[in-house]
């Protein structure tokens, strides 16, 4: 399929902007442009796939489900009704890209990288796993804790028509809907240099979206699967939060660096041991999080937990006050336009129970 000239023009402009940001990053920026170009070149309309007699029935069923989810996102959730997630690309690999996350050996504060368009984020994405691992090795040589994590989907924030990908098309219905709602939410509002705000907002939208999706389309089996999935996810996040707090106490202590590193090793071992116990006793051996534990654990693994989840209760409370999604989106867009410190001060006014609180009662400043 030929790429539309608008996409080529946008990519050319993107490449120029990235190259102007610094010659030292030329190689990284070019792999990003080439990766996005390849992604767009592989995508073709879902209706074309559905009409193709060579496409197997299982894939057609999943693509038809995406069309249903996409219509719901626009009509029921007020998410952008554009061409995103109306094309499909078979990438023939497990992930669309691999993110490299890094943190100091005795800190949970992630390293940030800054880009002309997305602003500063706490990862660097690579379309080639070997390149991601090579960069990770460079960071480890500097004494940093590093994680290389596969990513099934991402948002270009409306710059391009993001396609449905083979990396997530086989997800269960509710999970597929959750992912589409999350990525479309990034096109509604985006605050530069504030991943914690952006991701927590998208998680709040996905949660509300799936709740509404279940009300309309969920049968008993689907609801049971999603309830089980949600319970495991909450257990997993509670586990990470518990040991993240222990690490923070350790790193803030007056102990020597050697003592902190020894305690760090003990905490991560305890995390692994408790995960095995939870998996066996509460989840019936469910292996879905084994991949996360397959590499040696480090600060990088826990450094982004707050990015996706800390502010979700605040956004849910804001939605409760605004009463409906369009008003909620408007409020979030207004917040995204503010100075980062002011933005978080205003969002901190919303308590988890949906009530507005005085600023002096809660202070949730940017990290």
Short mmCIF file of the C-alpha atoms (twelve columns), coordinates in Angstrom:
data_MODEL
# 
_entry.id   MODEL 
# 
loop_
_atom_site.group_PDB 
_atom_site.id 
_atom_site.type_symbol 
_atom_site.label_atom_id 
_atom_site.label_alt_id 
_atom_site.label_comp_id 
_atom_site.label_asym_id 
_atom_site.label_seq_id 
_atom_site.Cartn_x 
_atom_site.Cartn_y 
_atom_site.Cartn_z 
_atom_site.pdbx_PDB_model_num 
ATOM 1   C CA . UNK A 1   0.000   0.000   0.000  1 
ATOM 2   C CA . UNK A 2   1.325   3.459   -0.846 1 
ATOM 3   C CA . UNK A 3   1.694   5.893   2.010  1 
ATOM 4   C CA . UNK A 4   -0.399  9.042   1.676  1 
ATOM 5   C CA . UNK A 5   1.629   12.078  0.736  1 
ATOM 6   C CA . UNK A 6   0.389   13.880  3.881  1 
ATOM 7   C CA . UNK A 7   2.077   11.224  6.022  1 
ATOM 8   C CA . UNK A 8   5.295   11.515  4.049  1 
ATOM 9   C CA . UNK A 9   5.234   15.294  4.424  1 
ATOM 10  C CA . UNK A 10  4.634   15.002  8.141  1 
ATOM 11  C CA . UNK A 11  7.482   12.532  8.503  1 
ATOM 12  C CA . UNK A 12  9.792   14.801  6.528  1 
ATOM 13  C CA . UNK A 13  8.926   17.703  8.793  1 
ATOM 14  C CA . UNK A 14  9.367   15.478  11.822 1 
ATOM 15  C CA . UNK A 15  12.783  14.341  10.650 1 
ATOM 16  C CA . UNK A 16  13.876  17.923  10.061 1 
ATOM 17  C CA . UNK A 17  12.718  18.979  13.517 1 
ATOM 18  C CA . UNK A 18  14.473  16.072  15.159 1 
ATOM 19  C CA . UNK A 19  17.725  16.606  13.282 1 
ATOM 20  C CA . UNK A 20  17.778  20.254  14.296 1 
ATOM 21  C CA . UNK A 21  17.659  19.130  17.919 1 
ATOM 22  C CA . UNK A 22  21.274  17.935  17.822 1 
ATOM 23  C CA . UNK A 23  23.670  16.013  15.622 1 
ATOM 24  C CA . UNK A 24  24.570  13.630  18.448 1 
ATOM 25  C CA . UNK A 25  21.086  12.151  18.236 1 
ATOM 26  C CA . UNK A 26  20.895  11.772  14.450 1 
ATOM 27  C CA . UNK A 27  21.137  7.974   14.531 1 
ATOM 28  C CA . UNK A 28  18.424  7.617   17.127 1 
ATOM 29  C CA . UNK A 29  16.089  10.073  15.425 1 
ATOM 30  C CA . UNK A 30  16.506  8.450   12.028 1 
ATOM 31  C CA . UNK A 31  15.629  4.996   13.354 1 
ATOM 32  C CA . UNK A 32  12.493  6.566   14.849 1 
ATOM 33  C CA . UNK A 33  11.487  8.144   11.542 1 
ATOM 34  C CA . UNK A 34  12.287  4.991   9.574  1 
ATOM 35  C CA . UNK A 35  10.380  2.870   12.092 1 
ATOM 36  C CA . UNK A 36  7.276   5.034   11.853 1 
ATOM 37  C CA . UNK A 37  7.518   5.077   8.051  1 
ATOM 38  C CA . UNK A 38  7.723   1.281   7.982  1 
ATOM 39  C CA . UNK A 39  4.743   1.028   10.292 1 
ATOM 40  C CA . UNK A 40  2.599   3.224   8.062  1 
ATOM 41  C CA . UNK A 41  3.687   1.378   4.941  1 
ATOM 42  C CA . UNK A 42  2.488   -1.931  6.404  1 
ATOM 43  C CA . UNK A 43  -0.978  -0.639  7.304  1 
ATOM 44  C CA . UNK A 44  -4.041  -0.906  5.088  1 
ATOM 45  C CA . UNK A 45  -7.742  -0.315  5.807  1 
ATOM 46  C CA . UNK A 46  -9.449  -2.872  8.008  1 
ATOM 47  C CA . UNK A 47  -12.236 -3.181  5.443  1 
ATOM 48  C CA . UNK A 48  -9.621  -4.335  2.900  1 
ATOM 49  C CA . UNK A 49  -8.482  -7.074  5.269  1 
ATOM 50  C CA . UNK A 50  -12.073 -8.125  5.897  1 
ATOM 51  C CA . UNK A 51  -12.737 -8.364  2.143  1 
ATOM 52  C CA . UNK A 52  -9.574  -10.366 1.448  1 
ATOM 53  C CA . UNK A 53  -10.434 -14.103 1.051  1 
ATOM 54  C CA . UNK A 54  -6.859  -15.004 1.997  1 
ATOM 55  C CA . UNK A 55  -7.234  -13.612 5.527  1 
ATOM 56  C CA . UNK A 56  -8.132  -16.250 8.093  1 
ATOM 57  C CA . UNK A 57  -11.482 -16.094 9.878  1 
ATOM 58  C CA . UNK A 58  -9.917  -15.654 13.330 1 
ATOM 59  C CA . UNK A 59  -8.176  -12.435 12.308 1 
ATOM 60  C CA . UNK A 60  -11.303 -11.151 10.557 1 
ATOM 61  C CA . UNK A 61  -13.282 -11.691 13.763 1 
ATOM 62  C CA . UNK A 62  -10.750 -9.675  15.742 1 
ATOM 63  C CA . UNK A 63  -10.711 -6.878  13.171 1 
ATOM 64  C CA . UNK A 64  -14.505 -6.728  13.160 1 
ATOM 65  C CA . UNK A 65  -14.354 -6.424  16.949 1 
ATOM 66  C CA . UNK A 66  -11.931 -3.494  16.633 1 
ATOM 67  C CA . UNK A 67  -14.387 -1.707  14.320 1 
ATOM 68  C CA . UNK A 68  -17.077 -2.136  16.955 1 
ATOM 69  C CA . UNK A 69  -14.737 -0.838  19.671 1 
ATOM 70  C CA . UNK A 70  -13.688 2.090   17.502 1 
ATOM 71  C CA . UNK A 71  -17.307 3.121   16.868 1 
ATOM 72  C CA . UNK A 72  -18.028 2.877   20.590 1 
ATOM 73  C CA . UNK A 73  -14.993 5.026   21.422 1 
ATOM 74  C CA . UNK A 74  -16.289 7.839   19.238 1 
ATOM 75  C CA . UNK A 75  -20.035 7.598   19.864 1 
ATOM 76  C CA . UNK A 76  -20.127 6.684   23.566 1 
ATOM 77  C CA . UNK A 77  -16.840 8.027   24.959 1 
ATOM 78  C CA . UNK A 78  -16.413 11.128  22.821 1 
ATOM 79  C CA . UNK A 79  -12.908 10.089  21.796 1 
ATOM 80  C CA . UNK A 80  -11.518 11.428  18.495 1 
ATOM 81  C CA . UNK A 81  -13.460 10.198  15.458 1 
ATOM 82  C CA . UNK A 82  -10.545 10.229  13.040 1 
ATOM 83  C CA . UNK A 83  -8.696  7.596   10.999 1 
ATOM 84  C CA . UNK A 84  -6.672  6.199   13.908 1 
ATOM 85  C CA . UNK A 85  -7.284  2.477   14.516 1 
ATOM 86  C CA . UNK A 86  -9.135  2.062   11.230 1 
ATOM 87  C CA . UNK A 87  -6.143  0.445   9.487  1 
ATOM 88  C CA . UNK A 88  -4.320  -2.758  10.374 1 
ATOM 89  C CA . UNK A 89  -0.651  -3.741  10.110 1 
ATOM 90  C CA . UNK A 90  0.831   -7.211  10.510 1 
ATOM 91  C CA . UNK A 91  4.300   -6.543  11.941 1 
ATOM 92  C CA . UNK A 92  5.369   -10.186 12.279 1 
ATOM 93  C CA . UNK A 93  7.067   -9.486  15.605 1 
ATOM 94  C CA . UNK A 94  6.011   -9.545  19.237 1 
ATOM 95  C CA . UNK A 95  6.210   -5.810  19.894 1 
ATOM 96  C CA . UNK A 96  6.015   -2.635  17.844 1 
ATOM 97  C CA . UNK A 97  9.026   -1.223  19.697 1 
ATOM 98  C CA . UNK A 98  11.133  -1.626  22.828 1 
ATOM 99  C CA . UNK A 99  11.424  1.058   25.501 1 
ATOM 100 C CA . UNK A 100 14.615  1.540   27.461 1 
ATOM 101 C CA . UNK A 101 14.005  2.822   31.004 1 
ATOM 102 C CA . UNK A 102 16.852  3.739   33.362 1 
ATOM 103 C CA . UNK A 103 17.301  4.944   36.932 1 
ATOM 104 C CA . UNK A 104 20.289  5.553   39.234 1 
ATOM 105 C CA . UNK A 105 21.495  2.641   41.354 1 
ATOM 106 C CA . UNK A 106 20.164  4.236   44.563 1 
ATOM 107 C CA . UNK A 107 17.139  6.154   43.329 1 
ATOM 108 C CA . UNK A 108 13.714  5.455   41.859 1 
ATOM 109 C CA . UNK A 109 13.652  8.693   39.879 1 
ATOM 110 C CA . UNK A 110 13.805  7.695   36.194 1 
ATOM 111 C CA . UNK A 111 16.221  9.249   33.749 1 
ATOM 112 C CA . UNK A 112 14.479  11.596  31.288 1 
ATOM 113 C CA . UNK A 113 15.171  12.159  27.611 1 
ATOM 114 C CA . UNK A 114 13.827  15.228  25.844 1 
ATOM 115 C CA . UNK A 115 12.562  15.448  22.267 1 
ATOM 116 C CA . UNK A 116 11.307  18.351  20.144 1 
ATOM 117 C CA . UNK A 117 7.692   17.165  19.878 1 
ATOM 118 C CA . UNK A 118 6.887   14.795  22.740 1 
ATOM 119 C CA . UNK A 119 8.879   16.790  25.274 1 
ATOM 120 C CA . UNK A 120 10.698  15.030  28.112 1 
ATOM 121 C CA . UNK A 121 9.748   11.413  28.788 1 
ATOM 122 C CA . UNK A 122 11.227  8.673   30.962 1 
ATOM 123 C CA . UNK A 123 12.098  6.225   28.182 1 
ATOM 124 C CA . UNK A 124 13.728  5.912   24.777 1 
ATOM 125 C CA . UNK A 125 11.913  3.803   22.202 1 
ATOM 126 C CA . UNK A 126 13.587  1.627   19.575 1 
ATOM 127 C CA . UNK A 127 11.973  -0.253  16.709 1 
ATOM 128 C CA . UNK A 128 14.829  -2.771  16.746 1 
ATOM 129 C CA . UNK A 129 15.316  -4.843  19.890 1 
ATOM 130 C CA . UNK A 130 19.055  -5.237  19.349 1 
ATOM 131 C CA . UNK A 131 19.485  -1.459  19.188 1 
ATOM 132 C CA . UNK A 132 17.489  -1.089  22.398 1 
ATOM 133 C CA . UNK A 133 19.647  -3.655  24.138 1 
ATOM 134 C CA . UNK A 134 22.824  -1.999  22.877 1 
ATOM 135 C CA . UNK A 135 21.727  1.339   24.324 1 
ATOM 136 C CA . UNK A 136 20.751  -0.412  27.565 1 
ATOM 137 C CA . UNK A 137 24.259  -1.881  27.794 1 
ATOM 138 C CA . UNK A 138 25.722  1.622   27.422 1 
ATOM 139 C CA . UNK A 139 23.591  2.833   30.310 1 
ATOM 140 C CA . UNK A 140 24.496  -0.138  32.495 1 
ATOM 141 C CA . UNK A 141 28.168  0.610   31.866 1 
ATOM 142 C CA . UNK A 142 27.487  4.021   33.427 1 
ATOM 143 C CA . UNK A 143 26.235  2.322   36.601 1 
ATOM 144 C CA . UNK A 144 22.535  2.806   35.933 1 
ATOM 145 C CA . UNK A 145 19.747  0.315   36.553 1 
ATOM 146 C CA . UNK A 146 18.072  -0.473  33.218 1 
ATOM 147 C CA . UNK A 147 14.986  -2.240  31.893 1 
ATOM 148 C CA . UNK A 148 14.205  -3.068  28.262 1 
ATOM 149 C CA . UNK A 149 10.447  -3.506  27.897 1 
ATOM 150 C CA . UNK A 150 8.470   -4.541  24.838 1 
ATOM 151 C CA . UNK A 151 5.637   -2.184  23.860 1 
ATOM 152 C CA . UNK A 152 2.561   -3.510  21.990 1 
ATOM 153 C CA . UNK A 153 1.137   -0.068  21.058 1 
ATOM 154 C CA . UNK A 154 1.787   3.642   21.306 1 
ATOM 155 C CA . UNK A 155 0.186   6.933   20.303 1 
ATOM 156 C CA . UNK A 156 1.620   9.508   17.892 1 
ATOM 157 C CA . UNK A 157 -0.687  12.101  19.523 1 
ATOM 158 C CA . UNK A 158 -2.642  12.601  16.316 1 
ATOM 159 C CA . UNK A 159 0.374   13.304  14.093 1 
ATOM 160 C CA . UNK A 160 -0.398  10.141  12.150 1 
ATOM 161 C CA . UNK A 161 -3.289  7.712   11.779 1 
ATOM 162 C CA . UNK A 162 -2.204  5.111   14.319 1 
ATOM 163 C CA . UNK A 163 -3.017  1.618   13.039 1 
ATOM 164 C CA . UNK A 164 -4.262  -1.462  14.832 1 
ATOM 165 C CA . UNK A 165 -1.294  -3.812  15.153 1 
ATOM 166 C CA . UNK A 166 -0.728  -7.533  15.166 1 
ATOM 167 C CA . UNK A 167 1.082   -7.040  18.480 1 
ATOM 168 C CA . UNK A 168 -2.222  -6.628  20.327 1 
ATOM 169 C CA . UNK A 169 -5.011  -7.741  17.973 1 
ATOM 170 C CA . UNK A 170 -5.406  -11.098 19.751 1 
ATOM 171 C CA . UNK A 171 -6.036  -9.541  23.159 1 
ATOM 172 C CA . UNK A 172 -9.344  -10.499 24.840 1 
ATOM 173 C CA . UNK A 173 -12.189 -8.147  23.941 1 
ATOM 174 C CA . UNK A 174 -12.098 -6.032  27.094 1 
ATOM 175 C CA . UNK A 175 -8.305  -5.722  26.966 1 
ATOM 176 C CA . UNK A 176 -8.453  -4.762  23.308 1 
ATOM 177 C CA . UNK A 177 -11.024 -2.087  24.103 1 
ATOM 178 C CA . UNK A 178 -8.952  -0.848  27.044 1 
ATOM 179 C CA . UNK A 179 -5.876  -0.389  24.868 1 
ATOM 180 C CA . UNK A 180 -7.711  1.467   22.092 1 
ATOM 181 C CA . UNK A 181 -9.411  3.783   24.599 1 
ATOM 182 C CA . UNK A 182 -6.077  4.489   26.308 1 
ATOM 183 C CA . UNK A 183 -4.216  5.385   23.134 1 
ATOM 184 C CA . UNK A 184 -7.038  7.546   21.785 1 
ATOM 185 C CA . UNK A 185 -7.127  9.421   25.103 1 
ATOM 186 C CA . UNK A 186 -3.627  10.688  24.366 1 
ATOM 187 C CA . UNK A 187 -5.101  12.544  21.388 1 
ATOM 188 C CA . UNK A 188 -7.619  14.318  23.635 1 
ATOM 189 C CA . UNK A 189 -5.134  16.038  25.936 1 
ATOM 190 C CA . UNK A 190 -1.362  15.996  26.259 1 
ATOM 191 C CA . UNK A 191 0.849   18.012  28.583 1 
ATOM 192 C CA . UNK A 192 4.412   18.331  27.365 1 
ATOM 193 C CA . UNK A 193 7.072   17.107  29.813 1 
ATOM 194 C CA . UNK A 194 4.493   15.506  32.127 1 
ATOM 195 C CA . UNK A 195 4.272   11.750  31.557 1 
ATOM 196 C CA . UNK A 196 2.668   11.194  34.943 1 
ATOM 197 C CA . UNK A 197 -0.244  13.481  34.088 1 
ATOM 198 C CA . UNK A 198 -0.650  12.112  30.554 1 
ATOM 199 C CA . UNK A 199 -0.539  8.418   31.414 1 
ATOM 200 C CA . UNK A 200 -2.724  8.673   34.500 1 
ATOM 201 C CA . UNK A 201 -5.340  10.545  32.451 1 
ATOM 202 C CA . UNK A 202 -5.263  7.855   29.749 1 
ATOM 203 C CA . UNK A 203 -5.596  5.103   32.368 1 
ATOM 204 C CA . UNK A 204 -8.602  6.874   33.881 1 
ATOM 205 C CA . UNK A 205 -10.233 7.093   30.434 1 
ATOM 206 C CA . UNK A 206 -9.553  3.443   29.694 1 
ATOM 207 C CA . UNK A 207 -11.061 2.392   33.035 1 
ATOM 208 C CA . UNK A 208 -14.232 4.390   32.498 1 
ATOM 209 C CA . UNK A 209 -14.394 3.270   28.886 1 
ATOM 210 C CA . UNK A 210 -14.175 -0.411  29.714 1 
ATOM 211 C CA . UNK A 211 -16.812 -0.029  32.428 1 
ATOM 212 C CA . UNK A 212 -19.203 1.467   29.880 1 
ATOM 213 C CA . UNK A 213 -18.171 -1.101  27.252 1 
ATOM 214 C CA . UNK A 214 -18.963 -3.933  29.664 1 
ATOM 215 C CA . UNK A 215 -22.368 -2.488  30.433 1 
ATOM 216 C CA . UNK A 216 -23.285 -2.567  26.746 1 
ATOM 217 C CA . UNK A 217 -21.462 -5.584  25.330 1 
ATOM 218 C CA . UNK A 218 -20.197 -7.720  28.173 1 
ATOM 219 C CA . UNK A 219 -21.573 -11.211 28.656 1 
ATOM 220 C CA . UNK A 220 -21.020 -13.151 31.867 1 
ATOM 221 C CA . UNK A 221 -17.856 -14.846 30.619 1 
ATOM 222 C CA . UNK A 222 -16.301 -11.593 29.436 1 
ATOM 223 C CA . UNK A 223 -17.160 -9.856  32.690 1 
ATOM 224 C CA . UNK A 224 -15.697 -12.712 34.718 1 
ATOM 225 C CA . UNK A 225 -12.463 -12.682 32.715 1 
ATOM 226 C CA . UNK A 226 -12.105 -8.951  33.138 1 
ATOM 227 C CA . UNK A 227 -12.935 -9.006  36.837 1 
ATOM 228 C CA . UNK A 228 -10.238 -11.635 37.319 1 
ATOM 229 C CA . UNK A 229 -7.787  -9.642  35.213 1 
ATOM 230 C CA . UNK A 230 -8.519  -6.449  37.164 1 
ATOM 231 C CA . UNK A 231 -8.109  -8.198  40.519 1 
ATOM 232 C CA . UNK A 232 -4.736  -9.598  39.482 1 
ATOM 233 C CA . UNK A 233 -3.644  -6.208  38.202 1 
ATOM 234 C CA . UNK A 234 -4.568  -4.588  41.515 1 
ATOM 235 C CA . UNK A 235 -2.655  -7.288  43.406 1 
ATOM 236 C CA . UNK A 236 0.363   -6.759  41.173 1 
ATOM 237 C CA . UNK A 237 0.342   -2.978  41.590 1 
ATOM 238 C CA . UNK A 238 -0.134  -3.284  45.354 1 
ATOM 239 C CA . UNK A 239 2.881   -5.583  45.440 1 
ATOM 240 C CA . UNK A 240 5.023   -3.155  43.472 1 
ATOM 241 C CA . UNK A 241 3.871   -0.199  45.558 1 
ATOM 242 C CA . UNK A 242 4.698   -2.024  48.799 1 
ATOM 243 C CA . UNK A 243 8.275   -2.745  47.787 1 
ATOM 244 C CA . UNK A 244 8.710   0.574   46.036 1 
ATOM 245 C CA . UNK A 245 7.986   2.281   49.345 1 
ATOM 246 C CA . UNK A 246 10.541  0.072   51.082 1 
ATOM 247 C CA . UNK A 247 13.154  1.030   48.514 1 
ATOM 248 C CA . UNK A 248 12.373  4.724   48.933 1 
ATOM 249 C CA . UNK A 249 12.876  4.436   52.696 1 
ATOM 250 C CA . UNK A 250 16.138  2.608   52.099 1 
ATOM 251 C CA . UNK A 251 17.509  5.181   49.662 1 
ATOM 252 C CA . UNK A 252 16.532  8.077   51.947 1 
ATOM 253 C CA . UNK A 253 18.260  6.558   54.970 1 
ATOM 254 C CA . UNK A 254 21.618  7.606   56.443 1 
ATOM 255 C CA . UNK A 255 23.154  4.197   55.742 1 
ATOM 256 C CA . UNK A 256 26.264  3.850   53.608 1 
ATOM 257 C CA . UNK A 257 25.911  3.202   49.888 1 
ATOM 258 C CA . UNK A 258 27.142  -0.359  50.385 1 
ATOM 259 C CA . UNK A 259 24.536  -0.951  53.075 1 
ATOM 260 C CA . UNK A 260 21.823  0.542   50.880 1 
ATOM 261 C CA . UNK A 261 22.804  -1.733  47.999 1 
ATOM 262 C CA . UNK A 262 22.723  -4.781  50.265 1 
ATOM 263 C CA . UNK A 263 19.283  -3.813  51.558 1 
ATOM 264 C CA . UNK A 264 18.173  -3.131  47.969 1 
ATOM 265 C CA . UNK A 265 19.050  -6.720  47.014 1 
ATOM 266 C CA . UNK A 266 17.081  -8.026  50.001 1 
ATOM 267 C CA . UNK A 267 14.013  -5.980  49.053 1 
ATOM 268 C CA . UNK A 268 14.019  -7.156  45.449 1 
ATOM 269 C CA . UNK A 269 14.406  -10.777 46.549 1 
ATOM 270 C CA . UNK A 270 11.471  -10.355 48.923 1 
ATOM 271 C CA . UNK A 271 9.426   -8.902  46.046 1 
ATOM 272 C CA . UNK A 272 10.178  -11.935 43.880 1 
ATOM 273 C CA . UNK A 273 9.366   -14.331 46.728 1 
ATOM 274 C CA . UNK A 274 6.042   -12.671 47.509 1 
ATOM 275 C CA . UNK A 275 5.122   -12.595 43.822 1 
ATOM 276 C CA . UNK A 276 5.591   -16.367 43.645 1 
ATOM 277 C CA . UNK A 277 3.366   -16.761 46.712 1 
ATOM 278 C CA . UNK A 278 0.612   -14.518 45.329 1 
ATOM 279 C CA . UNK A 279 0.778   -16.264 41.972 1 
ATOM 280 C CA . UNK A 280 0.370   -19.689 43.567 1 
ATOM 281 C CA . UNK A 281 -2.163  -18.920 46.307 1 
ATOM 282 C CA . UNK A 282 -4.357  -16.153 44.828 1 
ATOM 283 C CA . UNK A 283 -4.027  -16.507 41.067 1 
ATOM 284 C CA . UNK A 284 -4.056  -20.265 40.665 1 
ATOM 285 C CA . UNK A 285 -0.681  -20.203 38.930 1 
ATOM 286 C CA . UNK A 286 -1.610  -17.474 36.410 1 
ATOM 287 C CA . UNK A 287 1.667   -16.697 34.585 1 
ATOM 288 C CA . UNK A 288 0.775   -13.371 32.970 1 
ATOM 289 C CA . UNK A 289 3.313   -11.329 34.948 1 
ATOM 290 C CA . UNK A 290 6.180   -13.809 34.702 1 
ATOM 291 C CA . UNK A 291 7.738   -11.862 31.836 1 
ATOM 292 C CA . UNK A 292 8.052   -8.801  34.072 1 
ATOM 293 C CA . UNK A 293 10.018  -10.864 36.577 1 
ATOM 294 C CA . UNK A 294 12.087  -12.745 33.995 1 
ATOM 295 C CA . UNK A 295 14.960  -10.222 33.971 1 
ATOM 296 C CA . UNK A 296 16.974  -9.227  37.058 1 
ATOM 297 C CA . UNK A 297 14.836  -6.657  38.878 1 
ATOM 298 C CA . UNK A 298 16.151  -3.131  39.289 1 
ATOM 299 C CA . UNK A 299 15.079  0.404   40.123 1 
ATOM 300 C CA . UNK A 300 14.166  0.882   36.470 1 
ATOM 301 C CA . UNK A 301 11.398  -1.699  36.814 1 
ATOM 302 C CA . UNK A 302 9.732   0.266   39.612 1 
ATOM 303 C CA . UNK A 303 10.593  3.800   38.536 1 
ATOM 304 C CA . UNK A 304 7.554   4.234   36.263 1 
ATOM 305 C CA . UNK A 305 4.865   2.651   38.483 1 
ATOM 306 C CA . UNK A 306 3.694   6.060   39.704 1 
ATOM 307 C CA . UNK A 307 3.658   7.430   36.149 1 
ATOM 308 C CA . UNK A 308 0.660   5.325   35.173 1 
ATOM 309 C CA . UNK A 309 -1.290  5.056   38.397 1 
ATOM 310 C CA . UNK A 310 -0.637  7.708   41.072 1 
ATOM 311 C CA . UNK A 311 -2.998  10.323  39.665 1 
ATOM 312 C CA . UNK A 312 -5.791  8.052   38.407 1 
ATOM 313 C CA . UNK A 313 -7.972  8.554   41.513 1 
ATOM 314 C CA . UNK A 314 -7.657  12.310  41.034 1 
ATOM 315 C CA . UNK A 315 -8.820  12.099  37.445 1 
ATOM 316 C CA . UNK A 316 -11.711 9.847   38.416 1 
ATOM 317 C CA . UNK A 317 -12.702 12.409  41.054 1 
ATOM 318 C CA . UNK A 318 -12.481 15.204  38.496 1 
ATOM 319 C CA . UNK A 319 -14.758 13.219  36.190 1 
ATOM 320 C CA . UNK A 320 -17.219 12.745  39.037 1 
ATOM 321 C CA . UNK A 321 -17.345 16.508  39.561 1 
ATOM 322 C CA . UNK A 322 -17.675 17.332  35.849 1 
ATOM 323 C CA . UNK A 323 -20.490 14.750  35.494 1 
ATOM 324 C CA . UNK A 324 -19.841 13.737  31.876 1 
ATOM 325 C CA . UNK A 325 -16.937 12.941  29.582 1 
ATOM 326 C CA . UNK A 326 -17.038 16.019  27.291 1 
ATOM 327 C CA . UNK A 327 -16.857 18.362  30.290 1 
ATOM 328 C CA . UNK A 328 -14.163 16.161  31.807 1 
ATOM 329 C CA . UNK A 329 -12.067 16.322  28.637 1 
ATOM 330 C CA . UNK A 330 -12.426 20.110  28.548 1 
ATOM 331 C CA . UNK A 331 -11.246 20.314  32.161 1 
ATOM 332 C CA . UNK A 332 -8.239  18.097  31.460 1 
ATOM 333 C CA . UNK A 333 -7.326  20.144  28.392 1 
ATOM 334 C CA . UNK A 334 -7.414  23.277  30.533 1 
ATOM 335 C CA . UNK A 335 -5.148  21.630  33.083 1 
ATOM 336 C CA . UNK A 336 -2.747  20.497  30.368 1 
ATOM 337 C CA . UNK A 337 -2.303  24.102  29.231 1 
ATOM 338 C CA . UNK A 338 -1.146  25.274  32.662 1 
ATOM 339 C CA . UNK A 339 2.310   25.484  34.139 1 
ATOM 340 C CA . UNK A 340 3.259   22.028  35.431 1 
ATOM 341 C CA . UNK A 341 3.392   23.025  39.097 1 
ATOM 342 C CA . UNK A 342 0.056   24.844  38.917 1 
ATOM 343 C CA . UNK A 343 -1.443  21.916  37.006 1 
ATOM 344 C CA . UNK A 344 -0.588  19.444  39.746 1 
ATOM 345 C CA . UNK A 345 -1.679  21.819  42.500 1 
ATOM 346 C CA . UNK A 346 -5.108  22.099  40.896 1 
ATOM 347 C CA . UNK A 347 -5.421  18.383  40.262 1 
ATOM 348 C CA . UNK A 348 -4.429  17.718  43.884 1 
ATOM 349 C CA . UNK A 349 -7.667  19.385  44.978 1 
ATOM 350 C CA . UNK A 350 -9.609  16.294  43.969 1 
ATOM 351 C CA . UNK A 351 -9.819  13.549  46.556 1 
ATOM 352 C CA . UNK A 352 -10.294 9.898   45.715 1 
ATOM 353 C CA . UNK A 353 -13.898 9.976   46.942 1 
ATOM 354 C CA . UNK A 354 -14.827 12.543  44.291 1 
ATOM 355 C CA . UNK A 355 -14.942 15.504  46.668 1 
ATOM 356 C CA . UNK A 356 -12.962 18.674  46.120 1 
ATOM 357 C CA . UNK A 357 -10.522 19.405  48.973 1 
ATOM 358 C CA . UNK A 358 -8.594  22.481  49.951 1 
ATOM 359 C CA . UNK A 359 -5.161  22.827  48.398 1 
ATOM 360 C CA . UNK A 360 -3.587  22.893  51.856 1 
ATOM 361 C CA . UNK A 361 -5.036  19.459  52.634 1 
ATOM 362 C CA . UNK A 362 -3.315  17.652  49.768 1 
ATOM 363 C CA . UNK A 363 -0.147  18.543  47.937 1 
ATOM 364 C CA . UNK A 364 0.716   16.339  45.015 1 
ATOM 365 C CA . UNK A 365 3.404   18.212  43.178 1 
ATOM 366 C CA . UNK A 366 5.179   17.068  40.032 1 
ATOM 367 C CA . UNK A 367 8.019   14.593  40.281 1 
# 
